[in-house]
Amino acid sequence: MIFEENNKAIYLQIADRICDDIMQGKYDSDNRIPSVREYAASVEVNANTVMRSYERLTSRNLIFNKRGIGFFVSPDAKEKIRCEKSEELMQKQLPPLFRLMCNLGISPDTLKKAYFDFLSVNGQSV
Amino acid sequence: MLNIKNCTFNYKRKGVPTIDNFSLRLEEGGVYGLLGSNGVGKSTLLQLICGLLTPDSGEVTLNGINTRLRRPSTLDQIFLVPEEIGLPALKLDTFISLNGAFYPNFSKEDMYRHLDTFGLDRNIVLDKLSMGQKKKVALAFAMACNTKILLMDEPTNGLDIPAKSAFRKFIIESMSDDRIFVISTHQVRDVSQILDHILIMDKSKVLIDRTVNEIQDKLKFLDTTDASLIEKAVYAAKGLGGASIILPNDQGDDSELNLELLFDFAVTDPERLNSIFKS
């Protein structure tokens, strides 16, 4: 596995990846996620690195540790991650895009139409 | 615990020793990456650790027992994979039964499993193999001995790409709290993600001896074109249009360890590097 993302620490990238997997339903609520060592071997990183990712997810209450059994996905993890990601999109990712649109003179209506077109092409609704 | 206490070793009678009053402690549960420029004595150190060489002064102890005494109860806990592998003109099975006997936890099943993973046939004569194949046999055997201490000198040299990946998986899966793995290498990209402890050595001293977590807590590694950041760097390697830099990590913003850059920093300015860890 290749890790590259603005040189973000691998333990953070692994935590992000597990969040994505929870969002996409790969790991469901109350299901066990792979053990630290299993996960470490599958992505070929040191077990301490994965332990750090799991600790981070635990402190965010996205997973929890059942002593002697393993780590499990918290019941509300999916919703929590969705909220966090929406927040991040609004706070961090959209402002630079808005700045660029403003510079290019693109109106909010144009954006609105483009978003509706995107949704209908992909057969989705919000 | 492996304790190297004030070891000095010289291959010649006079002149500058290869290892000069060198001290280091290696604790159970660690995957240590041993780095250092050519000729600083990495391979010599590994041979001193396992009792192959006798220090002129000082000693190496494993759980308090001098490894140079070469007690069977010490030697059966240590395995060294040298950089260059010489194998005898024997069939694999003969080699296994002759040598496996020295290691109480040796497992023939493990040996066959590792050979399969490396894509090697069991029906081989060892001196007829290529360099890479010999390395695979040596590593498979070393892994199958299941010793507490596993010392590896450039283990990934000569391995093909899938074998490097298999090697990393092996290290991760077989690491446990009572074992010590030492990987001496220049091929930092092959192993940087499986290490939890970085040792960079110079002739007489350890330039840095820290866990990967400690390093990430204190230092931030970045590739940037931002001149103001480059200005603030404690170490910068300038390249085309930008630079790879090391900054103090004062924002709690953890980045991935760039071992090559850390190595350059440790070798060029060890005092500054250590002052960051002391502050």
Interface residues (C-beta under 8 A of the other chain):
Chain A: F3 N7 K8 A9 I10 Y11 L12 R37 A40 A41 E44 V45 N46 A47 N48 T49 R52
Chain B: V31 S165 R168 K169 I172 E173 M175 Q193 I194 L195 D196 T211 V212 N213 Q216 F221 L222 D223 D254 S255 E256 L257 N258
